[in-house]
Amino acid sequence: MKYNLKTPKEAAIVLSERAKELRLSKNWKRSTLSKRSGVSISSLRRFEQKAQISLDNFLKIMSTFSRIDEIDMLLLPPAIQSIDDLDRIKSKKRKRGTI
């Protein structure tokens, strides 16, 4: 089992620092990223300085950096490691529709 040693705030700070590094590696001003992503300059500033951003804006920024595929890899179902895991998954199928 892996232990999470970061708080949500610490994880947000790391993500905001990495996003800023990506922006600077392209030699973009905030205004450039704002125009390309559709995220306001004030939202970009708040993200880089306070690590606060909406999920929608974060995804727009990652898409602009062509890094959206990395986000797509989050929250995947756990890997099946045994026959028991496979049986457990098969037995948990939905029994009724949603409509």
Number of C-alpha atoms within 10 A of each C-alpha: 3 4 5 7 8 10 9 10 12 12 13 18 18 14 16 22 16 13 19 18 13 14 18 12 9 10 10 13 11 20 14 13 19 19 11 14 18 13 18 15 16 12 18 24 15 14 22 21 13 13 19 17 17 10 9 9 17 21 16 19 22 17 16 16 16 10 13 15 10 10 11 9 8 8 7 7 6 7 8 12 8 9 9 10 12 12 11 12 11 10 8 8 8 8 6 6 5 5 3
